[in-house]
């Protein structure tokens, strides 16, 4: 699996309250031989101060979908944390037992 992350504009959905949010656009590419599960809950965003932010579901119109990627497939979308911060890296962990994959936001 290959993961990339870049800063993104927050696209407020109807589920977002009046809070500030920070979004990161992630792309997950399945470059392996097995299916890869993608779910917004599998991501966390760590800011430049070292604080880990869990993903707020449904607040960004561009949120990454929950899908299973076959080998060769890829998907892009945003993961969004509550508050205004500078994202340093995104961590993806497949379910509870998967090995975490970390990528810098660039």
Backbone torsions as a table, in degrees:
resi	resn	phi	psi	omega
1	UNK	NA	137.4	176.9
2	UNK	-116.4	134.6	-178.0
3	UNK	-124.9	132.6	171.9
4	UNK	-127.8	155.1	-178.7
5	UNK	-146.2	139.9	177.7
6	UNK	-144.8	154.2	178.0
7	UNK	-58.8	149.0	-179.8
8	UNK	-141.6	152.8	172.4
9	UNK	-73.1	141.8	175.3
10	UNK	-77.0	125.0	178.1
11	UNK	-108.5	97.0	-172.4
12	UNK	-61.2	129.7	175.1
13	UNK	-98.7	175.3	179.3
14	UNK	-66.8	-19.0	-179.2
15	UNK	-84.7	-11.6	-178.5
16	UNK	-75.9	134.9	173.9
17	UNK	-85.5	-166.9	-176.1
18	UNK	-78.4	7.4	-178.0
19	UNK	-71.5	166.7	171.3
20	UNK	-85.8	145.1	178.7
21	UNK	-135.6	155.3	175.4
22	UNK	-126.0	127.5	-178.4
23	UNK	-111.6	150.3	174.0
24	UNK	-130.3	132.4	175.9
25	UNK	-87.4	123.1	179.3
26	UNK	-115.2	148.2	172.5
27	UNK	-125.3	126.4	176.7
28	UNK	-110.7	123.2	178.3
29	UNK	-118.9	129.6	178.7
30	UNK	-89.5	98.3	179.3
31	UNK	-101.7	15.0	-180.0
32	UNK	-105.5	-164.2	-177.4
33	UNK	-102.4	-10.8	-176.9
34	UNK	-113.0	158.0	176.9
35	UNK	-61.6	143.6	176.8
36	UNK	-117.3	125.7	176.9
37	UNK	-88.5	134.1	178.5
38	UNK	-120.9	132.8	179.3
39	UNK	-151.7	136.0	179.7
40	UNK	-54.6	-30.2	-179.0
41	UNK	-70.8	-11.2	179.5
42	UNK	-82.7	-1.6	-175.7
43	UNK	-111.8	146.9	165.3
44	UNK	-131.7	155.1	177.7
45	UNK	-117.5	128.8	176.1
46	UNK	-108.9	130.5	-176.6
47	UNK	-89.0	176.1	-175.3
48	UNK	-66.9	-15.3	175.6
49	UNK	-91.5	-0.1	178.2
50	UNK	91.3	3.1	179.5
51	UNK	-82.0	132.2	179.2
52	UNK	-91.9	131.3	179.9
53	UNK	-113.6	125.7	173.4
54	UNK	-77.9	160.7	-176.1
55	UNK	-81.4	133.8	173.8
56	UNK	-89.6	116.7	-174.9
57	UNK	-76.4	135.9	169.9
58	UNK	77.0	4.9	-176.5
59	UNK	-87.9	-18.6	-179.6
60	UNK	-112.6	130.1	-179.8
61	UNK	-59.1	-25.5	-174.0
62	UNK	-99.2	15.9	-175.9
63	UNK	-53.3	139.3	178.2
64	UNK	-62.5	142.3	-178.0
65	UNK	-80.5	161.0	171.0
66	UNK	-88.9	112.5	-176.4
67	UNK	-146.2	165.2	168.0
68	UNK	-110.5	122.3	-178.7
69	UNK	-94.8	124.2	172.6
70	UNK	-74.7	160.7	175.6
71	UNK	-51.3	132.3	179.6
72	UNK	93.0	-13.9	-179.5
73	UNK	-88.9	159.9	175.3
74	UNK	-147.1	163.4	178.6
75	UNK	-148.5	147.6	176.2
76	UNK	-126.5	152.9	176.2
77	UNK	175.3	179.3	-177.4
78	UNK	-100.4	153.6	164.6
79	UNK	-120.9	140.3	-167.9
80	UNK	-131.9	132.3	175.0
81	UNK	-109.8	154.2	179.9
82	UNK	-78.5	136.9	178.2
83	UNK	102.9	171.1	176.7
84	UNK	-103.9	120.7	-179.6
85	UNK	-154.9	167.4	176.9
86	UNK	-100.3	110.8	-178.7
87	UNK	-69.8	132.4	177.4
88	UNK	-100.3	-46.6	177.0
89	UNK	-150.9	160.1	178.2
90	UNK	-115.6	138.6	176.5
91	UNK	-117.4	131.3	176.9
92	UNK	-113.2	128.8	174.3
93	UNK	-129.2	120.2	-178.0
94	UNK	-74.5	101.2	178.6
95	UNK	65.8	-152.0	-176.6
96	UNK	-88.8	-25.7	-171.5
97	UNK	-107.7	-4.9	-175.8
98	UNK	-72.6	157.9	174.6
99	UNK	-79.0	133.7	179.9
100	UNK	-69.4	144.1	174.2
101	UNK	-118.4	124.9	-176.9
102	UNK	-116.9	138.2	178.8
103	UNK	-140.2	140.3	177.9
104	UNK	-70.9	147.4	174.0
105	UNK	-84.9	117.5	-177.0
106	UNK	-140.4	NA	NA
